[in-house]
Amino acid sequence: MKTEQNLRMGIMLMALTSLIFSLQDGISRHLAGSYSVYMVVMVRFWFFAAFVMVMASRQPGGLRAAVRTHYPVLQALRGVLLIAEVCVMLVAFVKLGLVESHAVFTCYPLLVAALSGPLLGEKVGWRRWTAIGIGFVGVLIVLQPGVQVFSPYALIPLLAAFLFALYGLLTRYVARKDAASVTFFWAGVVGAVAITPLGLWHWQMMTPGDWGWMFLLCCTGATAHYTMIKSLEIAEASAVQPFAYLQLVFIAILGVTLFHEVLRPNVVVGAVVVVAAGLFTLWRARIKGRDAPPVA
């Protein structure tokens, strides 16, 4: 039973998840600035694949149950989309910085809402369409096209958001028949398999110190996924999901203090607009879920 105490704990765990993911992104930016993005992501996903296999082995039915899926093609596609999104986002961190990349990337819930109609057949009302439109005005405020020489690098985090939105929509689709443990397993294993050829091709020798950062990167990834899973286990997703936006705050602190990034006014204003629109779409989805008739 999801009690009020569980809700508080779920919120705390989601906030912790956002902090750990922010630290992970900071380490990723550091490593990707010196080494191949493909190699960094490959090592990270090797560790992630091992983590999901350990988690799956502890579930009823073990690894055999985790492999069984009703949607093998879609599950494989999810893994490829996830690995592509991570690689694209790391490039954005290097080219644009943490703050501006995340300010644009936060529009992915709006993309999920916009694409849920044509791809999943879900009804999106005029209120959510209005919020989606306002959210993309926020993205334009961040990008400032036409104000100065527009950098094509600014579109990289938007591509990452689109890939992650597709990944999220496929996750919702396969959840109709596949258990969360199955979906989690396929994402980690397929992602590791997909990135390994590219990662090995771009292999570079790392310093002992950077191997330490790589180990910490792998640990933060596994820890963040674990805390996120626990948060969603004990509290309703719609109640704790808004606190995932705290990652933008943590990222801003890291970007400014450690990477000496500049927090430009248009980025702050645009990010606030995008987050507000995203929170509204989450709230409307929760309201629609409450109003929906029970399934017999």
Secondary structure, 3 states (H helix, E strand, C coil): CCCHHHHHHHHHHHHHHHHHHHHHHHHHHHHHCCCCHHHHHHHHHHHHHHHHHHHHHCCCCHHHHHHCCCCHHHHHHHHHHHHHHHHHHHHHHHHHCHHHHHHHHCCHHHHHHHHHHHHHCCCCCHHHHHHHHHHHHHHHHHHCECCECCCHHHHHHHHHHHHHHHHHHHHHHHCCCCCHHHHHHHHHHHHHHHHHHHHHHCCCCCCHHHHHHHHHHHHHHHHHHHHHHHHHHHCCHHHHHHHHHHHHHHHHHHHHHCCCCCCCHHHHHHHHHHHHHHHHHHHHHHHHHHHCCCCC
